[in-house]
Amino acid sequence: MFTCPLNADACLKPLEIRHATDIYNLIDSNRQHLRRWLPFIDKTRHVIDSEVFVRAVQNQFILDGSITAGIWYKKEMAGIIGMHSINWQNRATTIGYWLGEKFQGKGLVTLSVRKFLDYSFRDLNLCRVEIKAGTKNSRSRAVAERLSFRHEGTLRDAEWLYDRFTDLEVYAILKNDWIG
Ligand SMILES: CC(C)(COP(=O)(O)OP(=O)(O)OC[C@H]1O[C@@H](n2cnc3c(N)ncnc32)[C@H](O)[C@@H]1OP(=O)(O)O)[C@@H](O)C(=O)NCCC(=O)NCCS
């Protein structure tokens, strides 16, 4: 199937149903790491939950063209990056991502977001791409800042994470600001 190279060791592959086991195993071996910032970890209990996720993102692609891809590093699934949906009225989208703990520190998500920005602005002609990161999620905020997203503000108590609300920082980059 189609792959998009990130560098000599890494690539993006649009999610397919056969990737569900890789997704589930990656989540299952990184529960503590991912649970800190992602709300869906405790609801992912069996491979079928990851199959449901893949079907949902495939349907979202059919509905509005949003892409979700696996991030692969040296033939192992390292994480996921995806558009939550595309708002065609306003030509805007929001990107989310996560990596298994051992795949951090290699630039994989920064490279992946770069590819998503190229695709969003050049191919889809979107105007605005957002990233929302927990206020204390310094690694996620660093991804947005490294790519020159502008910090636009704080959404207070915007996400429920298991036992507490967390504030989200909104970052955005506009087509006119993206130099690729
Ligand atoms: C958020 C998350 C994806 C960030 O991962 P990350 O590895 O820090 O981000 P990147 O893959 O872009 O890598 C950047 C790191 O690689 C280094 N790096 C190496 N080569 C690089 C390159 N070519 N380009 C950019 N950075 C590179 C950077 O210096 C940085 O390391 P540092 O933090 O030690 O300075 C990860 O911490 C995660 O999955 N967390 C849990 C889930 C989560 O929070 N998701 C986001 C919800 S909003």
The ligand as an SDF file (V2000), in Angstrom:
LIG
                    3D

 48 50  0  0  0  0  0  0  0  0999 V2000
    3.9130   14.2180   22.3620 C   0  0  0  0  0  0  0  0  0  0  0  0
    4.9060   13.2290   21.7850 C   0  0  0  0  0  0  0  0  0  0  0  0
    4.3950   12.6390   20.4970 C   0  0  0  0  0  0  0  0  0  0  0  0
    6.2180   13.9930   21.5110 C   0  0  0  0  0  0  0  0  0  0  0  0
    7.2380   13.0680   21.1650 O   0  0  0  0  0  0  0  0  0  0  0  0
    8.7200   13.6080   20.8820 P   0  0  0  0  0  0  0  0  0  0  0  0
    9.5680   12.4390   20.5740 O   0  0  0  0  0  0  0  0  0  0  0  0
    9.1420   14.5490   21.9480 O   0  0  0  0  0  0  0  0  0  0  0  0
    8.5390   14.4790   19.5500 O   0  0  0  0  0  0  0  0  0  0  0  0
    9.2870   14.2630   18.1740 P   0  0  0  0  0  0  0  0  0  0  0  0
    9.0650   12.8810   17.6800 O   0  0  0  0  0  0  0  0  0  0  0  0
    8.9350   15.3880   17.3080 O   0  0  0  0  0  0  0  0  0  0  0  0
   10.8220   14.3360   18.6000 O   0  0  0  0  0  0  0  0  0  0  0  0
   11.3700   15.5230   19.1230 C   0  0  0  0  0  0  0  0  0  0  0  0
   12.6060   15.1220   19.8730 C   0  0  0  0  0  0  0  0  0  0  0  0
   13.5090   14.4550   18.9910 O   0  0  0  0  0  0  0  0  0  0  0  0
   14.6950   15.2390   18.8040 C   0  0  0  0  0  0  0  0  0  0  0  0
   15.0060   15.1700   17.3750 N   0  0  0  0  0  0  0  0  0  0  0  0
   15.9090   14.3180   16.8370 C   0  0  0  0  0  0  0  0  0  0  0  0
   15.9170   14.4390   15.5100 N   0  0  0  0  0  0  0  0  0  0  0  0
   15.0050   15.3890   15.2000 C   0  0  0  0  0  0  0  0  0  0  0  0
   14.5450   15.9550   13.9800 C   0  0  0  0  0  0  0  0  0  0  0  0
   15.0450   15.5720   12.7920 N   0  0  0  0  0  0  0  0  0  0  0  0
   13.5670   16.8840   14.0050 N   0  0  0  0  0  0  0  0  0  0  0  0
   13.0430   17.2830   15.1840 C   0  0  0  0  0  0  0  0  0  0  0  0
   13.4470   16.7800   16.3630 N   0  0  0  0  0  0  0  0  0  0  0  0
   14.4110   15.8420   16.3850 C   0  0  0  0  0  0  0  0  0  0  0  0
   14.3420   16.6280   19.3260 C   0  0  0  0  0  0  0  0  0  0  0  0
   15.4860   17.3040   19.8140 O   0  0  0  0  0  0  0  0  0  0  0  0
   13.3860   16.2790   20.4400 C   0  0  0  0  0  0  0  0  0  0  0  0
   14.0940   15.7510   21.5340 O   0  0  0  0  0  0  0  0  0  0  0  0
   14.1370   16.4940   22.9630 P   0  0  0  0  0  0  0  0  0  0  0  0
   12.7320   16.5970   23.4540 O   0  0  0  0  0  0  0  0  0  0  0  0
   14.9670   15.5890   23.7820 O   0  0  0  0  0  0  0  0  0  0  0  0
   14.7260   17.8210   22.6500 O   0  0  0  0  0  0  0  0  0  0  0  0
    5.1860   12.0730   22.7920 C   0  0  0  0  0  0  0  0  0  0  0  0
    5.7860   12.6020   23.9390 O   0  0  0  0  0  0  0  0  0  0  0  0
    3.9330   11.3020   23.1750 C   0  0  0  0  0  0  0  0  0  0  0  0
    3.4620   10.4660   22.4330 O   0  0  0  0  0  0  0  0  0  0  0  0
    3.3870   11.5830   24.3810 N   0  0  0  0  0  0  0  0  0  0  0  0
    2.2170   10.8670   24.8960 C   0  0  0  0  0  0  0  0  0  0  0  0
    0.9550   11.1230   24.0670 C   0  0  0  0  0  0  0  0  0  0  0  0
    0.7130   12.6010   23.8440 C   0  0  0  0  0  0  0  0  0  0  0  0
    0.9770   13.4150   24.7150 O   0  0  0  0  0  0  0  0  0  0  0  0
    0.2090   12.9480   22.6520 N   0  0  0  0  0  0  0  0  0  0  0  0
   -0.0740   14.3230   22.3040 C   0  0  0  0  0  0  0  0  0  0  0  0
   -1.3990   14.7290   22.8240 C   0  0  0  0  0  0  0  0  0  0  0  0
   -1.6900   16.4650   22.4410 S   0  0  0  0  0  0  0  0  0  0  0  0
  1  2  1  0
  2  3  1  0
  2  4  1  0
  2 36  1  0
  4  5  1  0
  5  6  1  0
  6  7  2  0
  6  8  1  0
  6  9  1  0
  9 10  1  0
 10 11  2  0
 10 12  1  0
 10 13  1  0
 13 14  1  0
 14 15  1  0
 15 16  1  0
 15 30  1  0
 16 17  1  0
 17 18  1  0
 17 28  1  0
 18 19  1  0
 18 27  1  0
 19 20  2  0
 20 21  1  0
 21 22  1  0
 21 27  2  0
 22 23  1  0
 22 24  2  0
 24 25  1  0
 25 26  2  0
 26 27  1  0
 28 29  1  0
 28 30  1  0
 30 31  1  0
 31 32  1  0
 32 33  2  0
 32 34  1  0
 32 35  1  0
 36 37  1  0
 36 38  1  0
 38 39  2  0
 38 40  1  0
 40 41  1  0
 41 42  1  0
 42 43  1  0
 43 44  2  0
 43 45  1  0
 45 46  1  0
 46 47  1  0
 47 48  1  0
M  END
$$$$
